[in-house]
Amino acid sequence: MTRTRAAESPPTTPVDSRLPAPISAFRKRSSNLPVEWLTTPQKHDYPAARSYLLLLTERKTADKIVAKLKRERVVYFKAKDILRASRLPLLPPDNKHVAADIARIARGNPLSPCLLVRGDLRLSHPAQIADGYHRVCASYYVNENTDIPVKIASL
């Protein structure tokens, strides 16, 4: 698979002094790392997304969403915006999966794009990260303004 590199701009906001010292120190050390991405999600990402979606909806709807995700083109959203839209907490950098993705970033290995389901502002439904929550968190720790490639489907 071909790789693409996200913009290498440093964070535009200062490190939050209210963060615990280890997280604050990590952000200072890693803020200039480039995050590389594959151009398309890996094949195993779709079954993972389906598995998650089956917790939220019936099989027919989950299958329909995954089929839509496969057809969608890749677009980009900032890590901080994905977390805000999904209303999910930022996982700690020592979370096993987040730490593994941070290590991949540090080695220059590309991450797989994320799979999202668009939220509905009118109904106050958050966006759903069907696959890639840990990758979003790892990218946020490196640079909250990281442009993350995603495929996003509406219901």
Sequence and secondary structure as in RCSB ss.txt:
>XXXX:A:sequence
MTRTRAAESPPTTPVDSRLPAPISAFRKRSSNLPVEWLTTPQKHDYPAARSYLLLLTERKTADKIVAKLKRERVV
YFKAKDILRASRLPLLPPDNKHVAADIARIARGNPLSPCLLVRGDLRLSHPAQIADGYHRVCASYYVNENTDIPV
KIASL
>XXXX:A:secstr
  EEE      SS   TTS HHHHHHHHHHTT   EEESS  TTHHHHHHHHHTTTS HHHHHHHHHHHHHS  E
EEEHHHHHHHHT     TTSHHHHHHHHHHHHT  B  EEEE  BGGGTB  EEEE HHHHHHHHHH TT EEEE
EEE  
